[in-house]
Amino acid sequence: MKNILVTGGAGYIGSHIVRELEESGFRAIAYDNLSAGHEWAVLSGRLFVGNIQDTGRLRAVFDYNSIDAVMHMAAHIVVPESLEKPLQYYSNNVLGTLTLLNIMKEFGVNKFIFSSTAAVYGIPEVIPVAEDSSLRPINPYGQSKAMAERILQDICRAEDFRYVTLRYFNAAGADPLTRIGEGKEHATHLITQCLRTAAGTKPALKVYGTDYPTFDGTCIRDYIHVNDLSSAHTEALKYLLNGGASDTFNCGYNQGYSVREVIHAVKQVTGADFPVQYVNRRPGDPPILIADSTKIKKKLGWAPQFNDLHTIIKTAWDWEQKRLAKHKFCRYDGGLFNKS
Ligand SMILES: NC(=O)c1ccc[n+]([C@@H]2O[C@H](COP(=O)([O-])OP(=O)(O)OC[C@H]3O[C@@H](n4cnc5c(N)ncnc54)[C@H](O)[C@@H]3O)[C@@H](O)[C@H]2O)c1
């Protein structure tokens, strides 16, 4: 059985990937400092708590486990925060990646799957955006991922090292069995924000900008269900294990929804009306990001199963209600959902 190290494996996307790996016959080893992740989110497989910049701790994990490939998800992820704290973002996202790559080299591990983002494209000239479009990120978060992508290309040219970069569009939804989902109290993603407002735990949903050059003035994004994102990782892993060459793939559905459309859909799915507050644009948000996902379907045989906005919202809503119900009765801590 192949051992796969998943950094950020206790986070929102990482925990779904750990679950998917374990259910697909791999052994997942999560590595996370729990700064934004949760112990309960690692349903099966091992969890090692540590920082990706902690060389000694990482070395111990590589020493203890015979790692065959690495999926690297540990990062800071909030675009507006990256504009306020660029140093923190470059340190964690670029330096963290470098530390990990150095340890991999030390242990002769040469297969790497990297969590990148649509934010590397900045404001694309052509929509849907394809992988060969130019990279012109407009915020430090996107820039930190573009830098890491560049590092991977250079290592691959010089050494026996192969990688797959997956550029995620907007991850959303939750495990349909409601075992795991977005667990961060301060999650910033639109669908989670809408659902928490619908549930009454936030007073109003803020919409940043209604004057974008889109059909209804609000930003348009391509929302991908977290389980489809997880299956993209297992396909990428099999591709690398079978000798596939380094490559980069978009992960999205070729389909965009405006903020207003998402709000409308959330109101339909939840049956709850909720207040919406329209405020000025915030820096760092491109108007439209929609994936051209032709390449990943053709080359990796990726076949999404949850490509429907209402399904995405419904799975997230079911999870959110479970999360809130537990929250009501218990303190929200590491032991709360543990393996239940
Ligand atoms: N959520 C999205 O829509 C989206 C879109 C594009 C790309 N991504 C990428 O996907 C990855 C996972 O994102 P997510 O939404 O699950 O976020 P998340 O914050 O839930 O997960 C990140 C995890 O990494 C851990 N982490 C952060 N810094 C660490 C460090 N120094 N050492 C060890 N662990 C550390 C956190 O504790 C957390 O569990 C990130 O790399 C992010 O850039 C996410």
The ligand as an SDF file (V2000), in Angstrom:
LIG
                    3D

 44 48  0  0  0  0  0  0  0  0999 V2000
  -10.6810   26.6700   -0.4600 N   0  0  0  0  0  0  0  0  0  0  0  0
  -10.5370   27.0080   -1.7240 C   0  0  0  0  0  0  0  0  0  0  0  0
  -11.5110   27.3830   -2.4120 O   0  0  0  0  0  0  0  0  0  0  0  0
   -9.1770   26.9400   -2.3730 C   0  0  0  0  0  0  0  0  0  0  0  0
   -9.0320   27.4230   -3.6800 C   0  0  0  0  0  0  0  0  0  0  0  0
   -7.7860   27.3410   -4.2800 C   0  0  0  0  0  0  0  0  0  0  0  0
   -6.7210   26.7490   -3.6190 C   0  0  0  0  0  0  0  0  0  0  0  0
   -6.8760   26.3120   -2.3460 N   0  0  0  0  0  0  0  0  0  0  0  0
   -5.7200   25.7120   -1.6850 C   0  0  0  0  0  0  0  0  0  0  0  0
   -6.1150   24.5030   -1.0660 O   0  0  0  0  0  0  0  0  0  0  0  0
   -5.3300   24.2620    0.0930 C   0  0  0  0  0  0  0  0  0  0  0  0
   -6.2550   23.9020    1.2470 C   0  0  0  0  0  0  0  0  0  0  0  0
   -7.1750   24.9670    1.4480 O   0  0  0  0  0  0  0  0  0  0  0  0
   -8.4080   24.8510    2.4570 P   0  0  0  0  0  0  0  0  0  0  0  0
   -9.5320   25.6180    1.8750 O   0  0  0  0  0  0  0  0  0  0  0  0
   -8.6090   23.4400    2.8550 O   0  0  0  0  0  0  0  0  0  0  0  0
   -7.8440   25.7000    3.6830 O   0  0  0  0  0  0  0  0  0  0  0  0
   -7.6850   25.2990    5.2270 P   0  0  0  0  0  0  0  0  0  0  0  0
   -7.2000   26.5260    5.9080 O   0  0  0  0  0  0  0  0  0  0  0  0
   -8.9150   24.6560    5.7210 O   0  0  0  0  0  0  0  0  0  0  0  0
   -6.5330   24.2170    5.1580 O   0  0  0  0  0  0  0  0  0  0  0  0
   -5.1640   24.5260    5.2400 C   0  0  0  0  0  0  0  0  0  0  0  0
   -4.5790   23.6350    6.3030 C   0  0  0  0  0  0  0  0  0  0  0  0
   -3.1860   23.8610    6.3620 O   0  0  0  0  0  0  0  0  0  0  0  0
   -2.7980   23.9420    7.7220 C   0  0  0  0  0  0  0  0  0  0  0  0
   -1.5880   24.7750    7.7600 N   0  0  0  0  0  0  0  0  0  0  0  0
   -1.4630   26.0740    7.4040 C   0  0  0  0  0  0  0  0  0  0  0  0
   -0.1980   26.4660    7.5870 N   0  0  0  0  0  0  0  0  0  0  0  0
    0.4910   25.4010    8.0580 C   0  0  0  0  0  0  0  0  0  0  0  0
    1.8300   25.1740    8.4310 C   0  0  0  0  0  0  0  0  0  0  0  0
    2.7430   26.1560    8.3990 N   0  0  0  0  0  0  0  0  0  0  0  0
    2.1930   23.9460    8.8500 N   0  0  0  0  0  0  0  0  0  0  0  0
    1.2860   22.9330    8.9090 C   0  0  0  0  0  0  0  0  0  0  0  0
    0.0020   23.0870    8.5710 N   0  0  0  0  0  0  0  0  0  0  0  0
   -0.3920   24.3110    8.1560 C   0  0  0  0  0  0  0  0  0  0  0  0
   -3.9750   24.5440    8.4480 C   0  0  0  0  0  0  0  0  0  0  0  0
   -4.0040   24.2290    9.8140 O   0  0  0  0  0  0  0  0  0  0  0  0
   -5.1480   23.9410    7.6930 C   0  0  0  0  0  0  0  0  0  0  0  0
   -5.5720   22.7320    8.2970 O   0  0  0  0  0  0  0  0  0  0  0  0
   -4.5080   25.5180    0.3100 C   0  0  0  0  0  0  0  0  0  0  0  0
   -3.2040   25.2880   -0.1560 O   0  0  0  0  0  0  0  0  0  0  0  0
   -5.2030   26.5700   -0.5350 C   0  0  0  0  0  0  0  0  0  0  0  0
   -4.2950   27.5320   -1.0120 O   0  0  0  0  0  0  0  0  0  0  0  0
   -8.0820   26.4030   -1.7020 C   0  0  0  0  0  0  0  0  0  0  0  0
  1  2  1  0
  2  3  2  0
  2  4  1  0
  4  5  1  0
  4 44  2  0
  5  6  2  0
  6  7  1  0
  7  8  2  0
  8  9  1  0
  8 44  1  0
  9 10  1  0
  9 42  1  0
 10 11  1  0
 11 12  1  0
 11 40  1  0
 12 13  1  0
 13 14  1  0
 14 15  2  0
 14 16  1  0
 14 17  1  0
 17 18  1  0
 18 19  2  0
 18 20  1  0
 18 21  1  0
 21 22  1  0
 22 23  1  0
 23 24  1  0
 23 38  1  0
 24 25  1  0
 25 26  1  0
 25 36  1  0
 26 27  1  0
 26 35  1  0
 27 28  2  0
 28 29  1  0
 29 30  1  0
 29 35  2  0
 30 31  1  0
 30 32  2  0
 32 33  1  0
 33 34  2  0
 34 35  1  0
 36 37  1  0
 36 38  1  0
 38 39  1  0
 40 41  1  0
 40 42  1  0
 42 43  1  0
M  CHG  2   8   1  16  -1
M  END
$$$$
